[in-house]
Amino acid sequence: MSALWIAHVEVTDPEAYGEYAKRATGAIADHGGVFLARAGRYVQLEGRERARNVVARFPSLEAAVACYNSPAYQDALSYAKDAAERDLVVVEEAD
């Protein structure tokens, strides 16, 4: 069953976060991830607003978690740690 990787992000250092995004894109693709939404228009209806919202679909919840834990993604993530406030969740899609 496929899964969605959903991130809500407030970027505080655009240059460093840009490096994260560049590196993360390859790591995500290497694990079968495909972007469905990436920093496009949005309407905040409830909860904390963050200007960057990203949704990627993975073949499975396990593939998404493996991506997150992979050396390539962890390397990318090192650029985002001090460059953004983020929430990230992986949710299995309903069939």
DSSP file (Angstrom, degrees, kcal/mol; ACC not computed):
  #  RESIDUE AA STRUCTURE BP1 BP2  ACC     N-H-->O    O-->H-N    N-H-->O    O-->H-N    TCO  KAPPA ALPHA  PHI   PSI    X-CA   Y-CA   Z-CA
    1    1 A M              0   0    0      0, 0.0    60,-0.5     0, 0.0    93,-0.0   0.000 360.0 360.0 360.0 132.8    0.0    0.0    0.0
    2    2 A S        -     0   0    0     58,-0.2    91,-2.9    90,-0.1     2,-0.3  -0.206 360.0-152.1 -70.8 163.8    1.4    3.4   -0.9
    3    3 A A  E     -AB  58  92A   0     55,-2.0    55,-2.9    89,-0.3     2,-0.5  -0.965   8.3-131.0-138.9 152.0    2.2    6.1    1.6
    4    4 A L  E     -AB  57  91A   0     87,-3.4    87,-2.9    -2,-0.3     2,-0.6  -0.899   7.7-152.6-108.1 133.1    2.3    9.9    1.7
    5    5 A W  E     -AB  56  90A   0     51,-3.0    51,-2.1    -2,-0.5     2,-0.5  -0.925  21.3-170.8 -99.9 116.8    5.2   11.8    3.2
    6    6 A I  E     -AB  55  89A   0     83,-3.2    83,-2.2    -2,-0.6     2,-0.4  -0.955   6.1-178.3-121.0 119.7    3.8   15.2    4.3
    7    7 A A  E     -AB  54  88A   0     47,-2.8    47,-2.5    -2,-0.5     2,-0.5  -0.950  14.0-165.4-120.9 137.1    6.0   18.0    5.5
    8    8 A H  E     -AB  53  87A   0     79,-2.3    79,-1.9    -2,-0.4     2,-0.4  -0.992  25.3-177.5-118.7 122.6    5.0   21.4    6.8
    9    9 A V  E     -AB  52  86A   0     43,-3.5    43,-2.5    -2,-0.5     2,-0.5  -0.951  31.3-165.1-133.8 138.7    8.0   23.8    6.8
   10   10 A E  E     - B   0  85A   0     75,-2.5    75,-2.3    -2,-0.4     2,-0.3  -0.963  28.5-144.9-116.6 109.2    8.9   27.3    7.8
   11   11 A V  E     + B   0  84A   0     -2,-0.5    73,-0.3    73,-0.2    40,-0.1  -0.588  26.6 170.9 -79.4 129.2   12.3   28.1    6.1
   12   12 A T  S    S+     0   0    0     71,-2.8    72,-0.2    -2,-0.3    -1,-0.1   0.581  77.6  35.8-110.5 -18.1   14.6   30.3    8.2
   13   13 A D     >  -     0   0    0     70,-2.0     4,-2.7     1,-0.1     5,-0.3  -0.791  66.5-173.4-136.8  91.2   17.7   30.0    6.0
   14   14 A P  H  > S+     0   0    0      0, 0.0     4,-2.1     0, 0.0     5,-0.1   0.829  82.5  53.1 -58.3 -35.8   16.8   29.8    2.3
   15   15 A E  H  > S+     0   0    0      2,-0.2     4,-1.5     1,-0.2     5,-0.1   0.958 114.0  40.2 -66.6 -50.0   20.3   29.1    1.1
   16   16 A A  H  > S+     0   0    0      1,-0.2     4,-2.1     2,-0.2    -1,-0.2   0.894 115.7  51.9 -65.4 -39.3   20.9   26.2    3.4
   17   17 A Y  H  X S+     0   0    0     -4,-2.7     4,-2.8     1,-0.2    -1,-0.2   0.855 104.5  57.0 -67.9 -32.3   17.4   24.9    2.8
   18   18 A G  H  X S+     0   0    0     -4,-2.1     4,-2.2    -5,-0.3    -1,-0.2   0.889 106.2  49.6 -62.2 -39.1   17.9   25.1   -0.9
   19   19 A E  H  X S+     0   0    0     -4,-1.5     4,-2.3     2,-0.2     5,-0.2   0.904 110.3  51.1 -66.2 -41.0   20.9   22.8   -0.5
   20   20 A Y  H  X S+     0   0    0     -4,-2.1     4,-3.3     1,-0.2     5,-0.3   0.955 110.4  49.0 -57.6 -50.0   18.8   20.4    1.6
   21   21 A A  H  X S+     0   0    0     -4,-2.8     4,-1.9     1,-0.2    -2,-0.2   0.893 110.5  50.5 -60.5 -41.1   16.1   20.4   -1.1
   22   22 A K  H  X S+     0   0    0     -4,-2.2     4,-0.8     1,-0.2    -1,-0.2   0.933 117.1  39.3 -62.1 -46.5   18.6   19.7   -3.9
   23   23 A R  H  X S+     0   0    0     -4,-2.3     4,-1.4     1,-0.2     3,-0.3   0.880 114.0  53.7 -72.8 -38.3   20.1   16.7   -2.0
   24   24 A A  H  X S+     0   0    0     -4,-3.3     4,-2.9    -5,-0.2     5,-0.3   0.840  97.4  66.4 -66.6 -33.5   16.8   15.4   -0.7
   25   25 A T  H  X S+     0   0    0     -4,-1.9     4,-2.2    -5,-0.3    -1,-0.2   0.909 104.1  44.0 -56.0 -45.3   15.2   15.2   -4.1
   26   26 A G  H  X S+     0   0    0     -4,-0.8     4,-2.4    -3,-0.3    -1,-0.2   0.907 113.0  50.6 -67.3 -42.4   17.7   12.5   -5.2
   27   27 A A  H  X S+     0   0    0     -4,-1.4     4,-0.7     2,-0.2    -2,-0.2   0.904 111.8  48.4 -62.6 -41.2   17.3   10.5   -2.0
   28   28 A I  H ><>S+     0   0    0     -4,-2.9     5,-2.7     1,-0.2     3,-1.0   0.930 112.3  47.9 -65.5 -45.9   13.5   10.6   -2.3
   29   29 A A  H ><5S+     0   0    0     -4,-2.2     3,-1.9    -5,-0.3    -2,-0.2   0.880 104.7  60.7 -62.3 -37.9   13.6    9.5   -5.9
   30   30 A D  H 3<5S+     0   0    0     -4,-2.4    -1,-0.2     1,-0.3    -2,-0.2   0.720 106.1  48.0 -62.7 -20.6   16.0    6.7   -5.1
   31   31 A H  T <<5S-     0   0    0     -3,-1.0    -1,-0.3    -4,-0.7    -2,-0.2   0.166 127.7 -96.2-105.7  16.3   13.4    5.2   -2.8
   32   32 A G  T < 5S+     0   0    0     -3,-1.9    -3,-0.2     1,-0.3     2,-0.2   0.582  72.9 153.1  84.4  10.1   10.5    5.5   -5.3
   33   33 A G      < -     0   0    0     -5,-2.7     2,-0.4    -6,-0.2    -1,-0.3  -0.522  23.3-170.1 -77.6 140.6    9.2    8.8   -4.0
   34   34 A V  E     -C   57   0A   0     23,-2.1    23,-3.0    -2,-0.2     2,-0.3  -0.999  23.6-121.5-130.2 128.9    7.3   11.1   -6.3
   35   35 A F  E     +C   56   0A   0     -2,-0.4    21,-0.3    21,-0.3     3,-0.1  -0.542  30.1 172.1 -74.2 130.8    6.4   14.7   -5.5
   36   36 A L  E    S+     0   0A   0     19,-3.3     2,-0.3     1,-0.4    20,-0.2   0.687  76.0  11.2-102.6 -32.3    2.7   15.5   -5.6
   37   37 A A  E     +C   55   0A   0     18,-1.9    18,-2.6     3,-0.0    -1,-0.4  -0.989  61.8 177.0-147.8 139.8    3.0   19.0   -4.1
   38   38 A R  E    S-C   54   0A   0     -2,-0.3    16,-0.2    16,-0.2    -3,-0.0  -0.714  72.3 -40.2-151.8  92.9    6.0   21.1   -3.4
   39   39 A A  S    S+     0   0    0     14,-2.5    15,-0.1    -2,-0.2     3,-0.1   0.774  93.1 143.7  63.4  29.8    5.7   24.6   -2.1
   40   40 A G        -     0   0    0     13,-0.5    13,-0.2     1,-0.2    -1,-0.1  -0.112  59.0 -54.8 -85.2-171.1    2.7   25.4   -4.2
   41   41 A R        +     0   0    0     11,-0.1     2,-0.3    -2,-0.0    -1,-0.2  -0.303  63.8 169.3 -63.6 149.5   -0.3   27.5   -3.3
   42   42 A Y        -     0   0    0     -3,-0.1     2,-0.4     2,-0.0    -1,-0.0  -0.974  31.6-137.5-155.5 164.2   -2.3   26.6   -0.2
   43   43 A V        -     0   0    0     -2,-0.3     2,-0.7     0, 0.0    -2,-0.0  -0.991  19.9-142.2-127.8 121.3   -5.0   27.7    2.2
   44   44 A Q        +     0   0    0     -2,-0.4     3,-0.1     1,-0.2     5,-0.1  -0.753  27.8 167.2 -84.7 115.5   -4.4   27.2    5.9
   45   45 A L        +     0   0    0     -2,-0.7     2,-0.3     1,-0.3    -1,-0.2   0.765  63.5   1.9-100.4 -32.0   -7.8   26.2    7.5
   46   46 A E  S    S+     0   0    0      2,-0.1    -1,-0.3     0, 0.0     0, 0.0  -0.970 102.1  19.3-149.5 161.0   -6.6   25.0   10.9
   47   47 A G  S    S-     0   0    0     -2,-0.3     2,-0.3    -3,-0.1    -3,-0.0  -0.106  99.5 -17.4  77.1-170.9   -3.5   24.6   12.9
   48   48 A R        -     0   0    0      1,-0.1     2,-0.4     2,-0.0    -2,-0.1  -0.545  65.6-131.6 -76.7 128.0   -0.1   26.3   12.6
   49   49 A E        +     0   0    0     -2,-0.3     2,-0.4    -5,-0.1    -1,-0.1  -0.632  26.1 177.2 -82.2 132.8    0.6   27.9    9.3
   50   50 A R        -     0   0    0     -2,-0.4   -40,-0.2     1,-0.1   -41,-0.2  -0.997  28.2-136.9-134.1 134.2    3.9   27.1    7.6
   51   51 A A  S    S+     0   0    0     -2,-0.4     2,-0.5   -43,-0.1   -41,-0.2   0.678  85.5  59.9 -70.3 -20.3    4.6   28.6    4.2
   52   52 A R  E     +A    9   0A   0    -43,-2.5   -43,-3.5     2,-0.0     2,-0.4  -0.942  60.4 177.6-116.0 124.0    6.1   25.5    2.6
   53   53 A N  E     -A    8   0A   0     -2,-0.5   -14,-2.5   -45,-0.2   -13,-0.5  -0.990   4.6-173.9-126.9 130.5    4.1   22.3    2.3
   54   54 A V  E     -AC   7  38A   0    -47,-2.5   -47,-2.8    -2,-0.4     2,-0.4  -0.982   7.2-176.0-130.7 134.3    5.4   19.2    0.5
   55   55 A V  E     +AC   6  37A   0    -18,-2.6   -19,-3.3    -2,-0.4   -18,-1.9  -0.997   6.8 176.4-129.8 127.7    3.7   15.9   -0.3
   56   56 A A  E     -AC   5  35A   0    -51,-2.1   -51,-3.0    -2,-0.4     2,-0.4  -0.980  21.1-138.4-128.1 143.7    5.5   12.9   -1.8
   57   57 A R  E     -AC   4  34A   0    -23,-3.0   -23,-2.1    -2,-0.4   -53,-0.2  -0.865  19.2-170.9-102.4 134.6    4.1    9.5   -2.6
   58   58 A F  E     -A    3   0A   0    -55,-2.9   -55,-2.0    -2,-0.4   -25,-0.1  -0.840  36.3-113.1-117.5 157.9    6.2    6.4   -1.9
   59   59 A P  S    S-     0   0    0      0, 0.0     2,-0.3     0, 0.0   -27,-0.1   0.789  96.1  -6.2 -60.7 -26.8    5.4    2.8   -2.8
   60   60 A S     >  -     0   0    0    -58,-0.2     4,-1.8   -57,-0.1   -57,-0.2  -0.980  69.7-105.2-159.9 164.5    5.0    1.9    0.8
   61   61 A L  H  > S+     0   0    0    -60,-0.5     4,-2.3    -2,-0.3     5,-0.2   0.893 121.5  54.8 -60.2 -40.7    5.3    3.2    4.4
   62   62 A E  H  > S+     0   0    0      1,-0.2     4,-2.6     2,-0.2    -1,-0.2   0.883 105.3  51.6 -62.8 -39.5    8.4    1.1    4.7
   63   63 A A  H  > S+     0   0    0      2,-0.2     4,-2.1     1,-0.2    -1,-0.2   0.895 110.1  49.5 -64.7 -39.7   10.0    2.7    1.6
   64   64 A A  H  X S+     0   0    0     -4,-1.8     4,-2.2     2,-0.2    -2,-0.2   0.916 113.3  45.4 -65.5 -43.2    9.3    6.2    3.0
   65   65 A V  H  X S+     0   0    0     -4,-2.3     4,-2.2     2,-0.2    -2,-0.2   0.891 111.6  52.9 -68.4 -38.9   10.8    5.4    6.4
   66   66 A A  H  X S+     0   0    0     -4,-2.6     4,-0.8    -5,-0.2    -1,-0.2   0.890 108.4  51.7 -61.9 -39.0   13.8    3.7    4.7
   67   67 A C  H >< S+     0   0    0     -4,-2.1     3,-1.1     1,-0.2     6,-0.4   0.955 109.0  49.4 -60.0 -50.8   14.3    6.9    2.7
   68   68 A Y  H 3< S+     0   0    0     -4,-2.2    -2,-0.2     1,-0.3    -1,-0.2   0.887 115.5  43.7 -56.8 -41.1   14.3    9.0    5.8
   69   69 A N  H 3< S+     0   0    0     -4,-2.2    -1,-0.3    -5,-0.1    -2,-0.2   0.520  90.2 113.3 -84.2  -5.8   16.8    6.8    7.5
   70   70 A S  S <X S-     0   0    0     -3,-1.1     4,-2.6    -4,-0.8     5,-0.2  -0.305  76.3-121.1 -68.7 150.4   19.1    6.4    4.5
   71   71 A P  H  > S+     0   0    0      0, 0.0     4,-2.2     0, 0.0     5,-0.2   0.882 112.3  53.9 -56.7 -39.5   22.6    7.9    4.6
   72   72 A A  H  > S+     0   0    0      2,-0.2     4,-2.0     1,-0.2   -45,-0.1   0.919 112.1  42.5 -64.3 -43.5   21.8   10.1    1.5
   73   73 A Y  H  > S+     0   0    0     -6,-0.4     4,-3.2     2,-0.2    -1,-0.2   0.906 112.4  53.2 -71.0 -39.4   18.6   11.6    3.1
   74   74 A Q  H  X S+     0   0    0     -4,-2.6     4,-1.3     2,-0.2    -2,-0.2   0.878 108.4  51.4 -62.6 -36.3   20.3   12.1    6.5
   75   75 A D  H  < S+     0   0    0     -4,-2.2     4,-0.5    -5,-0.2     3,-0.4   0.942 112.4  45.8 -61.8 -47.4   23.1   14.0    4.7
   76   76 A A  H >X S+     0   0    0     -4,-2.0     3,-1.8     1,-0.2     4,-0.6   0.920 108.1  57.5 -59.7 -44.0   20.5   16.2    3.1
   77   77 A L  H >X S+     0   0    0     -4,-3.2     4,-1.8     1,-0.3     3,-0.9   0.785  90.8  70.7 -61.0 -28.7   18.7   16.7    6.4
   78   78 A S  H 3< S+     0   0    0     -4,-1.3     4,-0.4    -3,-0.4    -1,-0.3   0.794  97.7  52.0 -60.2 -26.1   21.9   18.0    8.0
   79   79 A Y  H <4 S+     0   0    0     -3,-1.8    -1,-0.3    -4,-0.5    -2,-0.2   0.730 111.5  46.2 -79.2 -23.2   21.4   21.2    5.8
   80   80 A A  H XX S+     0   0    0     -3,-0.9     3,-1.5    -4,-0.6     4,-0.9   0.728  89.2  84.2 -90.1 -24.2   17.7   21.6    6.9
   81   81 A K  T 3< S+     0   0    0     -4,-1.8     3,-0.3     1,-0.3    -1,-0.1   0.862 107.6  22.3 -52.2 -46.5   18.2   21.1   10.7
   82   82 A D  T 34 S+     0   0    0     -4,-0.4    -1,-0.3     1,-0.2    -2,-0.1   0.267 119.3  65.0-103.1  10.8   19.2   24.7   11.4
   83   83 A A  T <4 S+     0   0    0     -3,-1.5   -71,-2.8     1,-0.2   -70,-2.0   0.386 106.9  14.9-113.3   0.7   17.6   26.2    8.3
   84   84 A A  E  <  -B   11   0A   0     -4,-0.9     2,-0.5   -73,-0.3   -73,-0.2  -0.990  61.4-121.3-166.9 156.9   13.9   25.4    9.0
   85   85 A E  E     -B   10   0A   0    -75,-2.3   -75,-2.5    -2,-0.3     2,-0.3  -0.953  47.7-179.2-101.9 128.8   11.2   24.5   11.5
   86   86 A R  E     -B    9   0A   0     -2,-0.5     2,-0.4   -77,-0.2   -77,-0.2  -0.953  31.6-164.8-136.9 148.5    9.6   21.3   10.2
   87   87 A D  E     -B    8   0A   0    -79,-1.9   -79,-2.3    -2,-0.3     2,-0.4  -0.993  20.7-176.7-122.8 136.2    6.9   18.8   10.9
   88   88 A L  E     +B    7   0A   0     -2,-0.4     2,-0.3   -81,-0.2   -81,-0.2  -0.996   7.2 169.2-138.9 130.5    7.0   15.5    8.9
   89   89 A V  E     -B    6   0A   0    -83,-2.2   -83,-3.2    -2,-0.4     2,-0.5  -0.988  21.9-148.3-137.8 147.1    4.7   12.6    9.0
   90   90 A V  E     -B    5   0A   0     -2,-0.3     2,-0.4   -85,-0.2   -85,-0.2  -0.979  21.0-174.6-115.5 127.9    4.3    9.5    6.8
   91   91 A V  E     -B    4   0A   0    -87,-2.9   -87,-3.4    -2,-0.5     2,-0.2  -0.981  24.9-123.7-128.4 130.2    0.8    8.2    6.3
   92   92 A E  E     -B    3   0A   0     -2,-0.4   -89,-0.3   -89,-0.3     2,-0.1  -0.502  34.9-117.8 -69.2 137.0   -0.4    5.1    4.6
   93   93 A E        -     0   0    0    -91,-2.9     2,-0.2    -2,-0.2    -1,-0.1  -0.448  24.2-113.5 -75.1 148.3   -2.9    5.8    1.9
   94   94 A A              0   0    0     -2,-0.1    -1,-0.1     1,-0.1   -92,-0.1  -0.530 360.0 360.0 -75.0 148.0   -6.4    4.4    2.1
   95   95 A D              0   0    0     -2,-0.2    -1,-0.1   -94,-0.0    -2,-0.0   0.459 360.0 360.0 -92.2 360.0   -7.3    1.8   -0.6
